[in-house]
Amino acid sequence: MSVGTSRARGSRDARRAPAPRHGDLAELGIDPDDLPDGLVVADEHGHVICFNAAAERITAVPARDALGQRLEKALPLEDLEGRRWWQLTDPYGGLAIRRRQPERNLLLPGGREVLVSARYVRGEPAGPVRRVVVSLRDTEARRRTERSHAELIATVAHELRSPLTSVKGFTATLLAKWERFTDDQKRLMLETVDADADRVTRLIAELLDISRIDSGRLEVRRQPVDIGAAVGRHIQAYVAAGQPADRFLLRIEQPLPSLWADPDKIDQVLSNLLENAVRHGEGTVTIDITATESPREDEGHEAAATSVTVSDEGPGIPEESMNRVFTRFWRGSKRGGTGLGLYIVKGIVEAHGGTITVGRGPQGGAEFRFTLPVAAPAYLT
């Protein structure tokens, strides 16, 4: 990277070196101030000759104060044990074969954490250092990720503790006082243990899904799926559990395209959306299944995708919460659950190449709509 890539600041032009073999950024029309990361460059004498806008923002040091200063003075970094980083690394007097410093967490004055990596530019192998190029990155995004992971761990610990406490309590009681309980009492306790074990199993399955979604390893095993029949099975299960049959309205537009998807994962999506409509919504739960055009431009034929819309007649989702519905730990007005369901739903739909949206339904309630492309397996195309 060349010193000449930076805009002129003061007398810096006089200290610029010839462009390196990879070319001058200025020739590409790139200004260092346009770079998203902080860029600090020191010459062969250790004086700062480039200090871009991002470096100013991250360090809170004006470029005019840093330019011309010794690198260790303009950028007084310390490691997490309080040792001065430039004295430890000694870029100009250290090993002649060293070419870089990998990214690590360091501290600026005042204790602000920053991610730093460095490159030593040498005129020839094992030759003296001509440039030290330092990249600075803010750690805020990483801290947000760490906070999200901490929240996930805390939520999971809380959700696991309740059913496991119940399981432990009932099993210990049954083992210690089996003869004192009637058959009906034993059955009630065992049913409670069974339900809590199912709750733990569901939570573990959610965690595995989140792990696969976050790492991009969510596998989709496509098979022919009758989406209308799948919705019908869920409705029948709710009716068998005590919901009135007239609370559900299923409308299927014919003909539908042949849908290839992972039936288990589509069941998971339908289960979550219908459960939300039944638990948090009111009135009739309407499910519309329609054929639609593929969102992909290369699909010239019609009915290349299937859309499923689930809406209710409840109060709906507040406008200010719409953009958070598919994030982790979002819960509706009624508390309960882990708040991970819709995050997983979105991940499953997108793994199929589809899209999902949320809005307000015709009757004012919440409306979720997901669209799945036909997407037959590769061996059939």
ZAMARGU-4260 file (C-alpha; in steps of 0.2 Angstrom, whole numbers, plus 5000, padded with zeros to 4 digits):
<rodrens>
0) 5000/5000/5000 | 5007/5017/4995 | 5008/5033/5006 | 5002/5042/4990 | 4985/5034/4993
5) 4980/5046/5006 | 4974/5064/5003 | 4987/5078/5006 | 4987/5084/5023 | 5000/5097/5027
10) 5018/5092/5022 | 5014/5074/5020 | 5016/5074/5001 | 5035/5077/5004 | 5037/5060/5013
15) 5028/5049/5001 | 5037/5034/4994 | 5035/5027/4976 | 5020/5016/4973 | 5022/4998/4978
20) 5021/4984/4966 | 5003/4981/4969 | 4999/4998/4962 | 4993/5014/4970 | 4976/5015/4977
25) 4974/5033/4970 | 4976/5026/4953 | 4960/5015/4956 | 4951/5030/4963 | 4951/5024/4981
30) 4954/5037/4995 | 4960/5030/5011 | 4947/5040/5020 | 4934/5030/5010 | 4940/5014/5019
35) 4929/5007/5032 | 4944/5002/5044 | 4957/5013/5052 | 4973/5014/5041 | 4989/5021/5049
40) 5005/5020/5039 | 5023/5024/5046 | 5038/5026/5035 | 5055/5018/5037 | 5060/5030/5051
45) 5044/5026/5061 | 5035/5042/5058 | 5016/5042/5053 | 5013/5047/5035 | 4995/5042/5033
50) 4981/5043/5046 | 4964/5041/5038 | 4947/5046/5044 | 4942/5030/5051 | 4958/5030/5062
55) 4953/5047/5068 | 4936/5041/5073 | 4942/5025/5081 | 4956/5033/5091 | 4948/5050/5094
60) 4965/5058/5088 | 4965/5071/5074 | 4975/5067/5059 | 4984/5083/5060 | 4991/5078/5078
65) 4996/5061/5072 | 5005/5065/5056 | 5024/5066/5058 | 5023/5059/5075 | 5032/5043/5080
70) 5021/5028/5078 | 5022/5023/5096 | 5017/5041/5101 | 5003/5043/5088 | 4996/5026/5092
75) 5000/5022/5110 | 4994/5004/5111 | 4995/4992/5126 | 4990/4974/5127 | 4977/4967/5139
80) 4991/4965/5152 | 4996/4983/5151 | 5012/4981/5141 | 5016/4993/5127 | 5013/4984/5111
85) 5026/4993/5100 | 5040/4989/5113 | 5035/4971/5113 | 5034/4969/5094 | 5048/4980/5089
90) 5043/4981/5070 | 5059/4990/5065 | 5072/4981/5075 | 5064/4964/5077 | 5066/4948/5067
95) 5070/4952/5049 | 5059/4938/5043 | 5044/4945/5052 | 5031/4952/5039 | 5015/4955/5049
100) 5006/4955/5066 | 4990/4945/5067 | 4974/4953/5073 | 4973/4955/5091 | 4963/4965/5105
105) 4973/4980/5111 | 4969/4995/5122 | 4970/5013/5117 | 4973/5026/5131 | 4958/5027/5142
110) 4955/5008/5141 | 4945/5008/5124 | 4947/4991/5116 | 4952/4990/5097 | 4956/4976/5085
115) 4974/4979/5077 | 4984/4970/5064 | 5000/4976/5056 | 5010/4972/5040 | 5028/4975/5038
120) 5033/4981/5021 | 5051/4977/5016 | 5060/4982/5000 | 5067/4964/4999 | 5066/4948/5009
125) 5074/4950/5026 | 5078/4968/5022 | 5074/4983/5033 | 5056/4989/5035 | 5051/5002/5023
130) 5033/5004/5029 | 5023/4998/5044 | 5004/4997/5039 | 4992/4996/5053 | 4974/4992/5052
135) 4962/4997/5066 | 4944/4990/5068 | 4931/4995/5081 | 4926/4980/5093 | 4908/4986/5095
140) 4901/4973/5082 | 4911/4959/5091 | 4904/4965/5108 | 4886/4964/5101 | 4889/4947/5095
145) 4896/4942/5112 | 4882/4950/5121 | 4870/4940/5110 | 4879/4924/5114 | 4878/4928/5133
150) 4859/4932/5131 | 4857/4915/5122 | 4866/4906/5136 | 4856/4915/5150 | 4840/4911/5141
155) 4843/4893/5138 | 4849/4891/5156 | 4833/4899/5162 | 4822/4888/5151 | 4831/4872/5155
160) 4831/4875/5174 | 4812/4875/5176 | 4808/4858/5167 | 4823/4849/5174 | 4818/4855/5192
165) 4801/4848/5189 | 4808/4831/5182 | 4820/4830/5196 | 4807/4834/5210 | 4794/4822/5203
170) 4806/4807/5200 | 4814/4809/5217 | 4797/4810/5226 | 4791/4794/5216 | 4806/4785/5221
175) 4806/4789/5239 | 4787/4788/5242 | 4780/4776/5228 | 4769/4767/5239 | 4760/4782/5246
180) 4753/4788/5230 | 4737/4782/5221 | 4738/4776/5203 | 4730/4792/5197 | 4743/4803/5207
185) 4757/4793/5199 | 4750/4795/5182 | 4749/4814/5184 | 4767/4815/5190 | 4773/4804/5176
190) 4763/4814/5163 | 4771/4830/5170 | 4788/4823/5169 | 4785/4817/5151 | 4779/4834/5146
195) 4794/4843/5154 | 4806/4830/5145 | 4797/4835/5128 | 4800/4853/5132 | 4819/4850/5135
200) 4820/4841/5119 | 4812/4855/5109 | 4824/4867/5117 | 4839/4857/5112 | 4832/4855/5095
205) 4830/4874/5094 | 4848/4877/5099 | 4854/4864/5086 | 4844/4873/5073 | 4851/4890/5078
210) 4869/4883/5078 | 4866/4877/5060 | 4858/4893/5054 | 4872/4904/5061 | 4885/4893/5053
215) 4876/4891/5037 | 4875/4872/5039 | 4857/4870/5039 | 4853/4855/5028 | 4838/4854/5017
220) 4832/4837/5011 | 4820/4840/4997 | 4805/4829/4994 | 4788/4832/4986 | 4777/4841/4999
225) 4758/4843/4999 | 4758/4860/5008 | 4739/4860/5009 | 4739/4843/5017 | 4752/4848/5029
230) 4742/4863/5035 | 4727/4852/5036 | 4736/4840/5048 | 4741/4855/5060 | 4723/4861/5060
235) 4716/4844/5064 | 4729/4843/5079 | 4722/4859/5086 | 4704/4854/5084 | 4708/4837/5093
240) 4716/4847/5107 | 4700/4857/5110 | 4701/4872/5098 | 4684/4875/5089 | 4685/4869/5071
245) 4677/4885/5065 | 4692/4895/5071 | 4702/4890/5056 | 4699/4895/5038 | 4710/4886/5025
250) 4709/4892/5007 | 4719/4884/4994 | 4721/4891/4976 | 4721/4878/4963 | 4732/4872/4954
255) 4747/4873/4965 | 4765/4869/4958 | 4773/4854/4963 | 4783/4859/4979 | 4800/4851/4983
260) 4805/4855/5001 | 4811/4847/5017 | 4794/4841/5025 | 4800/4841/5043 | 4807/4858/5042
265) 4791/4865/5033 | 4781/4857/5047 | 4792/4866/5059 | 4788/4883/5050 | 4769/4879/5050
270) 4769/4874/5068 | 4777/4890/5074 | 4766/4902/5063 | 4750/4893/5068 | 4755/4892/5086
275) 4758/4911/5086 | 4742/4914/5078 | 4732/4903/5090 | 4741/4909/5106 | 4744/4927/5103
280) 4730/4931/5090 | 4711/4931/5091 | 4696/4927/5081 | 4698/4917/5065 | 4715/4910/5059
285) 4716/4911/5040 | 4728/4901/5030 | 4729/4906/5012 | 4740/4895/5000 | 4742/4902/4983
290) 4753/4899/4968 | 4765/4914/4963 | 4779/4918/4952 | 4796/4914/4956 | 4806/4929/4963
295) 4821/4924/4952 | 4822/4933/4935 | 4828/4918/4926 | 4812/4909/4929 | 4801/4913/4914
300) 4786/4902/4918 | 4772/4906/4930 | 4768/4897/4946 | 4786/4894/4950 | 4783/4896/4969
305) 4771/4893/4983 | 4765/4906/4995 | 4758/4903/5012 | 4749/4917/5022 | 4744/4915/5040
310) 4734/4929/5048 | 4723/4932/5063 | 4711/4945/5070 | 4720/4949/5085 | 4728/4966/5090
315) 4743/4962/5078 | 4761/4967/5080 | 4765/4985/5085 | 4773/4995/5070 | 4789/4998/5080
320) 4791/4980/5083 | 4790/4974/5065 | 4808/4975/5062 | 4812/4964/5077 | 4800/4950/5074
325) 4813/4938/5066 | 4827/4942/5078 | 4832/4931/5093 | 4823/4933/5109 | 4808/4943/5102
330) 4792/4939/5111 | 4775/4946/5108 | 4764/4954/5121 | 4761/4938/5130 | 4777/4932/5138
335) 4782/4914/5136 | 4794/4903/5126 | 4812/4906/5122 | 4809/4919/5108 | 4819/4909/5096
340) 4805/4902/5085 | 4803/4915/5072 | 4822/4917/5071 | 4822/4899/5066 | 4807/4900/5055
345) 4816/4914/5045 | 4832/4903/5044 | 4823/4888/5037 | 4813/4898/5024 | 4829/4906/5018
350) 4838/4890/5018 | 4825/4884/5005 | 4829/4900/4995 | 4812/4908/5000 | 4807/4924/5009
355) 4796/4928/5024 | 4788/4944/5028 | 4777/4951/5042 | 4763/4964/5042 | 4746/4968/5047
360) 4732/4957/5040 | 4715/4962/5032 | 4706/4961/5049 | 4720/4970/5059 | 4729/4955/5066
365) 4747/4949/5062 | 4750/4942/5045 | 4765/4931/5041 | 4768/4926/5023 | 4782/4915/5017
370) 4786/4910/4999 | 4795/4894/4993 | 4802/4892/4976 | 4798/4875/4967 | 4816/4870/4968
375) 4817/4852/4963 | 4832/4842/4968 | 4847/4844/4956 | 4846/4826/4950 | 4829/4829/4943
380) 4833/4845/4934
</rodrens>
